[in-house]
Amino acid sequence: MSPWMRLRSCNGTLRSLRIHGIPGRFLQLRMVAEAPQRAGEHKDSVHNIGAGPGAKDMDLAAWSKLKNSDVGAPLSWRLTEIGAWRPNPQPKFEVETVPGLSPGVPAAVVHGVLSEKECQELIAAFPSGGKGYMPGQRVAELYRDRRVKSRSLVRDELLAKILQERLQSVLPHNLDGGRLFGVNPNFRFVHYDTGGRHSTHIDGREPVMPEQDEAGDGWVQSRMTLQIYLNSHGKDFRGGEFAIVDADDSSEDGRVKHLIKPQAGDVVLFYQERLNPPSEYPPYELQHQANDVTEGEKYACRTMVDYIFPDQQTAHLSNVKDDYMSRRSVLAIGNTIMDTMLTVSHIPVDEKISVKTKKTYVGGQGANAAQALALLGANVSFMTRLGDDPEGHTAMNAYEKLGMDLTHKVVVPGAHTSVAAVLVATDKAHHRSCLIYDDPKLLGSPTSEPVDAALHRLSSGHFDAVYTDGWQIDLALPIARAAKKLSVPIVADIEALTAETRELADLATVLIAGASVIKALAGQDDVRHAVLSLVNRCPGRVVVATEGEGGSYGAAHGEEVIYVPALEVDVQDTTGAGDSYHAGYMMAFLKGRSVADCMSFATKVAAAKCETPGSSLTRDALERFGLLDGKQLAAIP
């Protein structure tokens, strides 16, 4: 297991911290226009980018251009000329992960990436003037948060290549839905003398807007900072440590969470926080600073690690600053059925009765769960089949209003979107009867192109999990197979047992199905025994059997069965309650909660649906049950 995978399993505490970043925000894939912030407007600003007094009349674009446009020649020529590069094979580098961060927020110290001789020759090549060189006085004019002797911006492609080769096994190959593109060849070499420092800040991404790279077939932007130390703390200088701090909105510095005393050749790799915060004080976890150098001189250089995204939309979405664990990306696969709900006094058998109410909803097992996930705060990409008829357009409009991504929808020309007439009895029994029409032309449509596109995004790390209702099996099964190989969690529901759905059940990380299906899969008559039988067939699996008003039974591999009773509610309509249960379970699961907590939250979400007429959840119902927080995200204890 790589150090990054170990880091993803750590549980960290999120805090609301002061922001040092670049302003702007995206909402539902559209840029929200704001008045341009002047680069010098930094005092008491939430969006503190560290601009100095010399930038007060510049906007951010001009300031960014000024500080980055003058680029000097590479420094690695000296190592090549005298043969100072350390020959292959390289030693095995010691990697020390930074503790206490949330999953998806990588940070680590890699010791000995450059040799002492390589570091010495890079220091000897430090510029003292010329193109790309900036003396300390000019640095202080442009940046208010740093004090240095000099800073030199150089382009060094060979140094970038060497670092990428040596760090290949350490760098995350997939991050935020993008794949590793490479170490950026633009380096900032910094020389600190006594009193030198860099105040508390976060590192923003560059370029500010992702740029298209035709050769790479995608959109490129940095995601990590790569900080290289060229001499040693305690030997060549004192002070000057790299400190990750727990800053707040009112103090210049904060409590030190992690202190790194760098040695020559050490590399610190850490995540660059997102650029566009939707809330005033989002929980930035990597506020950091370079402490004052109290004695001697410190030499360091810094560049970025770039990632390439398959499309502009993906790059934009991953720039929205959310709690990583509160807004996860889910590929949901399932059916869309336009449900016409008819309320009747009882379910008729060979008789005529009057219909009390009639209303049409966007339903279907997959659609119900996908819409509930979106309401609970997930970024949902929904793969579903639709006709190019009015019903299909109605469904797509409903999904888009919830901010769902329809990149992988399958629209079949000339086909009818699936429809259903659902009879809902208003008597105490609350029985239902459902008549469904599926157009054979719709179900027989080709799927290779949309599946291939979804597989590409899945392999690039875009999705944190896959959900399937078990019906669109020709769409779901190849994606579930790939997700299993990629260790992407799969939450699956199954209603009808076939060879394909049995395979899906075996692939599922979390299998949630009716008790009758769980018992049939296990070949057991007792629901508890059936759950245990299925869950213990595969390490890492969770199995949950639902029984409607009878509650649910669940267990993780190697653990005892947990029972969670259903809640007593004012039942209006049980249609879609199971699908809502799946969505609730998935949101809690993605937040790393225990099986018991996942089942408890899922039960509450299902209860909210039961008190809601129609086939799908509403935001009002979730708020009434206290299931959303102030940011309209799932309020999971």
N, C-alpha and C positions, 0 to 999 in steps of 0.2 A: 504494500500500500504506500502511495506517495505521501510526502509530508502534507501536501495540500488536502488529500483525502482525510488525513488525520485531523487537520484543522477544521474541516467541515463538520466533524462530529462533536466539536466543542460547543458547549452552551455558554453564551456570553450574556451580559446584562447590557441592555440598550439604555443610553442616557440622552437627554436633550441637551445639546451642546451648542455653543456659538458657532456660526458658520463662517468659514473663510473660503469663499468660492466665487463662481461667476454666476450672475443672476440670469433669470429667464426661466420659463417653465413651459412644459408641454401638457396638454390636456386632451385626451381622446384623439391623439395623433395630430392635433392642430396646434400650430404655434400661436400662443396668446400674445398679442401685441402689447408691449409696455413701453413707456417712455425710456429712451436710452439712458442708462446710468452713466454719469460722468466717472471717469476712472479715479478721480481724486475724491469722490464722495464716499469716503470710507469711515469717517468718524462715527462711532455708535451705530454703524450700519450692520444689519444682519448679514448682508452679502459683502463681507469684508475681504477684498482681494489684495490688500496690502499695498495699494498704490501710494506713492510718495508725493510730496508737495510739487515736484516737477511735472506731475501728471494731472494737475487739477483742471486744466483746460482741455483735456483730451477725453474722447469717449473710449469705451473699452477696446473697440477694434483698433483705434489709432495707437493706444497704449500698448496693446499686444503686439502690433506690427513693429513699433519702435524698439521694444525690448528683445525682439527675436529676429529682426531682419538682417542685422550685420553679423555674418557668419565667417569665421576664420578657417584656416587650413588645419588638417588633421595633425594630431600629436604622435600617433603611433609609428610614424616614419622612423623615429629614433630607435624604437625597439627592433624594427625590421633591419635597419642599417647595421646595428651592432649584434644582431642575432640574440636578442634578449628575451624573445618569447619562450615560454616554458614548453618543451617538446611534448608531443603526445606519446603514450596515453596520459591523460590528465589524472590526478589523484581523485579518490572518491571524496566529494565535498561533504562536510558536516553541516546539516541543516537543522536550525533551531527555530521551531514555529513560535509565533507570538501567541501567548495564551489569552483566553478571555474574550475572544471576538466571536461574533455570530457566524453561523454557517454561511458560506458565500462571500465572506470578507477575508481574503487571504493576506497573510503577512508573515514574513520569515526572515531570518538572518542566515546567510550562506557564508561559511567561513573559508577563507583561502582561495577564493576564485581567481585572484591574480597573485602571482608570486611576489616576494619582497623585491626582487630585482626588477620585475615589470613595473611595480609601483614606483620604485626609485627613478627609473628612466622616464616615466610619465611626468613625475614632478620636475625632473631636469628639463623637460620640454615645455613646461608652463610658459605661456606667452607673457611678455612684459610690455606689450604694445601691439599696434597694428590692427588689422581687421578682426572684428569680433571681441576685442579687448575692451573692458570697461573698468576704470579705476574705482576704488571704494567710494569716493565722493560722488561720482555720477550714479553709482548703484543706490546710494542713500537718497538721491534726488528722485529716482524713479520708484524705489520701494521704501516704504516706511517701516517695514517689519524686519529688516536685516542690516547687519553691519559686517562688511567684509573688507579685506585688503584689495582684492580684485576679483572680477568674474570674467571668464572668457567663454564665448559661445563658438564651438567648432563643429565641423561636420567630419566624422571619422568613421567611414564605412567598415574599415578593417577591424577596428576596435569593437564595433557593434556585432560583426560577424563572429569574432572570437568569443565575446560574451554569450551570444546566443548558443553557440556550440557547447560551451561549458555548462550553461544553465538549462540545456534542453530537457533534462529529466526533472527539473525543479519547477519550471514555468508552467502554470496551468494552461493546458492546450485548448480549453473551452471556458469562456467566461462571459456572463451576461448575454448569452445567445450568440456570441461571436467566437471565431476560432483564432488561435495564435497567428499573428501576421509577422512579427519579428521585433527585435530590439531596434529602437529608433536610432539612426546614426547621428542625430544632433545632440551633442553633449554640452553641458555647462560645467566647466572646470572652475572651482571656487577655492580661493586662498584666504584663510582666516588667520589673523594674528591676534594678540592678546586683546580681549574685549569683543572679539567677533562673535556674532550670534545670528540666529534666525528665529524670530518670535513665533508664537503658537499660530498654526494655520492648518488648512488641509490642502492637498494638491488637487487642482482641477485638471480636467482632461484637455488634451490638445489633439487636433485643432478644436476650437470651441464648437464648431459644427462638423460632424463627420464628413469626410471627403471621399468621393467616389474614386476607386482605383480600377480602371478597366482591365488591366492585366490580371489583377487578383480577383476580378468579378465580384466586387462587393464594395462596402463602405468602411473606411478606415478611421479609427480614433483610438487614442491611448486608453488603457484601463489600469495600468500599474506603473508605479515609479520604481526605478532601479538606481539606487544610491550606492556609489562605490567609494570606499575609504582607501586613501593612498599612503597614510602613515598611522601610527599607533597611539591610542590613548594610554597615558601613563608612562610612555617612553619618549614620544616626540612632543606631546602637548598634554595639558591637564584641563579638566572641564571639557566642554565641547561635546558632551554625550548626545546621542540621539534619544529623545524622550517622547514617548506616547503619553499624552496627558488627558485627564478628565476635566477639560475646561468647561466653564459655564459662560453665561451671556454677559457677566459683569466684570470678570477678572481678566487680566492680561494673560496670566498663566493659571494652571490648575494642578490638581493632584497628579503626580506621576503614576501612571499605571504600569509602564514597562520602560526600563532604562537599558540602553545598549551602549557599551563602552567599546567603540570600534577599534579593530586592529587592521594593520595594512593588509589589503587584499580582500577584506570583508565586503559583502554586498548585502544591503537591506532592500528587500522587495516588499512592496506593500500596495494595497488597493487604493486607487484614486476615487474619492467619493463622487457620487453623481453630481451633475451640474445644476439640476433644475428642481429645487425642493418645493413640493406642494404645500408644506406646512411651515410655520414660521421658525420653529426650532426643531428640525429633524434630528434623529439620533446619530450624528456622525461619530464613528468609533475610532477614527484614525487621525484625530487632532494630534499634531506633533510639533516639535521644536528642536532646534539645535541649541543646546545650552551654551552659556558664555564660555569662551576659551579663557581660562584664568592664567595660563602660562604656556609659552611656546607658540608654534604655528601649526595649523591643521590644513591638510590638503584633501580635497574630495572632488568627485565629479558625479553628475547626475544626468540620467536620460529616462526614457519611458519605454514601456513595452506596449506595442500596438496590437490591436485585434481588428479583424475584418468581419463585417456583418453581411449576411446574404442580401439584405435589402435595407432601404433607408428607414422603413417603418420599424424594423427590429432595432436598428441603431438608435432611433428616436425613443422608442419605448424604454430601452435600457438606460436612457439618460434621465428618466423621471425618478427623483429621489424619494423612495419609499423605504420603510422598514422592509428589508429583504424578505423577512419571514412573514410579513403581513400581506404582501401582494406578490404572489407567486404566479408563474406562467404555466398554464395547464392546457394540454391538447385534449379536448373532449371529442369523442367519436360516438355518434348515435343518431337516432331517427328524429325527424321532425314530423309531427302530425297536427294538423289543424283540428282541434277538438271543438265540436259543437256540444256544449253541455246543456242537457235538458233535465230540469228538476221535476220529479214526479212524486206522487204520494207513496208509491211502492213500485217494485219492478213487476211489470205485467206479464202474465203467462196466458196466452190465448184470450186476450181481452183488450178493449179499447179504454184508454184513460186520457185525461186532459194533462197537458204539459203546463206546469206552473210558470217556469221561466226558461228563457233560451238565450245563450250567450256563447260566442266563439272565442277561443283562446289559442295561443301558440303553445302546443303541447308536444307530447311524445316523450318517452322515457329519457332519451339522451338530451333532448331540448330542455326538459324540466330541470334536470341536474345541472346542465351547462348554464342556464339562466340563474339558477340559485347560486352557483359558484361565482358568477359575475356580480350578483347582488351582495355576496359576502366579501367581495373585494379581490377576487382572483383576476388575473389577466387571462382571459379565456379565448383560445382559438378553437372554433367549432367546425368540425368536419361532419357534414350531414348532406343527405340527398334532398334536392328540391326540384320541383318543376318550374318552368318559366311562365307559370300561370299567376293570376292575382293572389292566390293563397301563398305561393312561394315568395312573392314580393312582400306580402304582409309579414311573413315570418322574418325575412331578412331585415326589414325595417325595425322590427321589434328587437332583434339581436343587436343591430347597430346602435339603437338607442341605449342599450346597456353597455356599449363600448366593446362588444365582442368582436374579435378578429375573424373575418370570414374568408381569409386567403384560401383555405382548403375546402370550401364548399363545393359540392358537385351539383351543378344546375343542368338538368337534362332538357334540351329543347323538345317541345311537343308533348312532354309528360305532365301528368297531374301530380301535384304535391299530395302526399298521403293525407287522408282525412278520416275523421272518426265521429260517430254519434255516441255520446256517453250519457247514459241514463243514470241519474243520481237520485236515490230514494231519500225522501225527507223524514221517513218514519224512524223509529228508534234503531232499527237494524242498520240503517245507512248503507244498504247494499248498492252495488253499482253493476251496470252491464255496459259493455263497450263493443261497438261494431266498427271495424276498421277496414278501409279500402286502400290497398297498395297497388298502384299502377305497375303492371309487369314491365312496362317500358322503363319506368323509373328504377326499379330494382335490378334490371338487366344492363344498366349503363356501364360503360368502361370505367375502370378505377385506377389504371396504372399511373396516369399522369398526376392526379392529386395525391396518391399515396407516395409516389416518388418525391414530390415536393415536400410533403410532410416529413418523410424520412430524412431528407437533407437538413431540414431545420432541427429535427430531433438529434441527429448526429453532430450538429454544430453546437449543441448545448442550449438551444433556445428554450426547451421545455423542462420544467422541474418535475413534471409528473404527467401521466396519461390516464384519462378516465374513459371507460367505455360501458355502454349499457348492454352490450352483448348481442345487439340485433344487427347492426351493420357489420356483420362478421367479416365480409370480404375486405372492408376497409380497416377494421380493427385488428384482425389477426396478424397481418404482416408488420403492422406498427408495434403491436405488443411483442412480437418475436424480437424485433430490433431493440425495443426499449429494455427487454430482459438482458440482452447482451451488453447494452450500454449502462446497465444498473440504474436506469430511470424507473422510479416507482410506478406501478400499474395498479389502479383501483378499478375493479371490474364487478359488474352485476350480471347475473345470468338468470333468465326466466325459462328458456326452453333448452333441454339437453340434447345436443348433437355431438358428433365427433369433434367439430370445430369448437363448440363452446366448452367441451371438456378440456380441450387443449388450452383454451383461454383461461379456464379455471386453474390449470397447472402453472400458467405463466404469471398469474396475478400475484402481486405483492400483498394486496389486501383484497380478499374476495368477500363481497357482501351480497347475500342472496336470501331469498325466502327460505324458511326452515325446511319446507318440503324439498327444495332443490338441494340444500346442503345435505339432508338425509339421503337423498337419492345418489348424490355424488360419492358419499362415504359408504353407502350400503349399510346404514345404521338406522334403527327405528327411533332411538332416543336422540334428541337434538344436542344435548351436551356431549354425548359420546361421538356424535357425527362431527361436531366442531373440533374436538380433540383429535379425532382420526385424520381429518383433512389437514389441520394446522401442523401436525407433527410429521407430515410427509416431506416437508421442505423447510430448512432453516430460514429464518427471517420473515416467515409468512405470518399474516393475520387472517383469521376467518371469523366472519360475523354472520349469524343467522337471525333474520328478523321475523317477527310474528305479529306485526301490526299492534293491536291493542294489548297483545300478550307480551310486549317488550322485545328485547333482543339479547342474544347470547354471543359472546365473543371471546377469543383467546389469541395470544401470541404464541409462537413456537416455544415449546418447553414450559409454558405457564398454565395455570388453572383457568377454567372457564369463568367469565364474569357475566353476571346477569344485571341488566339495567331495565327497570320497568318503564312502561309507557307513562306519559303524564296524563292526568285527567284534565281534559280541555272541553270547551264548547265546540263540538265537532260540527263544522259546516259542510266540509267536503274532504274526503280522504284521497281523492285523486292526486297523484303526484307526491304523496307523503313519503313513499319509499325512496323516490328519486331525490327528494329534499334531504332525507336521511343520509344518502350517499354523499351529497354535496357538503353537508355539515361535517360528516366524518372526515372527508378529504381535507377540508380546511384545517381542522384540528390536527390531523396527521401531518400535514405540511408544516405545521408549527412545532412539530416534534413532541406532541403530547402523548401520554400513555394511552393504551387501548381503552381503559376505563374512562378517561377524560374525553377521548374521541367519541365513544359511544354516548356519553352523557350529553355532549354538545350536539351530536347528531339527533338525539332524541328530542332536544328542545327545538331544533330547526324543523323536524318533522311535525312537532306539535303546532308550531306556528303555521305550517301549511294546512293542517287539519282545521284550523280556525279561519281559513281563507277560502272563499268560494273560487272555483275554477281549478285549472290543472297545474298552475305554477304559483310559486311564491310571489310575494310583493315586499317592497321595502318597508311599507307601513307595518306589515305583520312582523317582520324581523325587529323593527324598532320597538313595537309593542311588547315583545318578549325580551327586550334588552340584549339583543344578539348583535348589534352594531355599535361601534364606538363613535366618538366625535368626528372621525375622519371617514365614516361610512365603511369601515372595515370590520371583519368579524371580531366581535368582542369575546375572545376565548380566554377563560381564566388560566 
